[in-house]
Amino acid sequence: MRLQETAGEPIPTYQQPAHIVSTEEKLEIVELLIAQLPEKQQKVLLFSANEVPQKKIAEQLNITKGNVKVLLHRARERLKKQLVTRYPEMAAELLSSETIQSLLLEKT
């Protein structure tokens, strides 16, 4: 997948309409969206994706565990919204991707 920069926003362009998005392309899209999150949301989301416990995240960022939960929830919701808004033709496929779900879903 190639990305074109239009008015500061990356827009995917495809060679064919029935393009099947690879895992690498899905991750590229998600990385672009994560980069647009506020810095603390980015950090909390990436720590969580790497299975760092919330208590450790809180210590590392010098915030409360409750704040970690709030930032994580907001980051996940914002990513989901951006996926649906900016990539509507691929949103269902992207949201069903196991790799992306690990970023977006609450761990129990």
N, C-alpha and C positions, 0 to 999 in steps of 0.2 A: 504494500500500500504506500502510496506517496501522499504526502500532506502538502497542501498549498497554504500559504499565509495570506489571508484576506482580512484586511482591517484589523490585524492583530489576532485573528482567530484562526486556528488550524482547521482546515476542512478536508476530509478525506476525498480523494478522487479514485475512481475505480475504472479498470480497463473494460469491464463488462457488467451489465446490470445484475446478473445472477451471481455476483461475486460471493465466494464463501470466505468468511473472515477467519484467518488462522489465529492460533493462540498468540503468536507473536504480535499480530496486528491488534488483537483485543487488548493486550497488555500495553501496547504503545498508546492506544486511545485512553486507557485508564491512567497511565502515567501522565499524559497531557492534562487530564482533568484534575488529578491529584496536585500537580504543580500549580494549579490555580486556586487551591484551597488556602485559607490563612495558614501561616507557618505552624502554629501550635496544632491545628487540626491535622496538617500533613504529618507532623512528628508523631502524634498520638496514633494515627491510623497506621503508619508504617511500623511503629513499635508493636502494635497489636497484631499486625499481619505476621510479624516475626515471633509471635507468641510470647512477648515480654509481658509478665504479669502487671496488672494495673497499678499495684502498689509500687513496683519498680519504676514504671513510667512516671508516676506522680513524683517520686524521689528525684528522678533524672531531670524532670522539667520544673521542679520546685513548685508544684501545685498540689491540690488535694486529690484524693482518689475520686471523690465526687465530681471534681472538675474534669478529670480524665474521662469519666463516663459521659458527661455532657458533651465534651469536645468530640469524643468518638461517635456518639449518636449524631451530632450535627454534621460531622464530616461524612458519615455514611449516607445520611439523608440527602446532603448536597450532591454527593456523587451520583446517587440514583436519579435525582432530579435532572442533573446535567446530562446524564446518559440518555434519558428519555427526551429531553428538550433538544439536544444538539445532534443526537444520532438516532432519531426515531425509527429509521428503517432497520437499525441493527440493535435497538435497545433490548428486545426480548432475548435475542441470541446472546448479547453481552451479559445481561443479568442472569442468564441461565448457566453461564460459564463457571465451572467449578473453581477456577483460579480467582475469578472476580468475586464470586460468592464468598470466598474466604476473607476477602477484604471488607465486604459489605454486610455480612451477617453477624449478629451478636453471637458470641461464643457462650455456651452454657457451662 
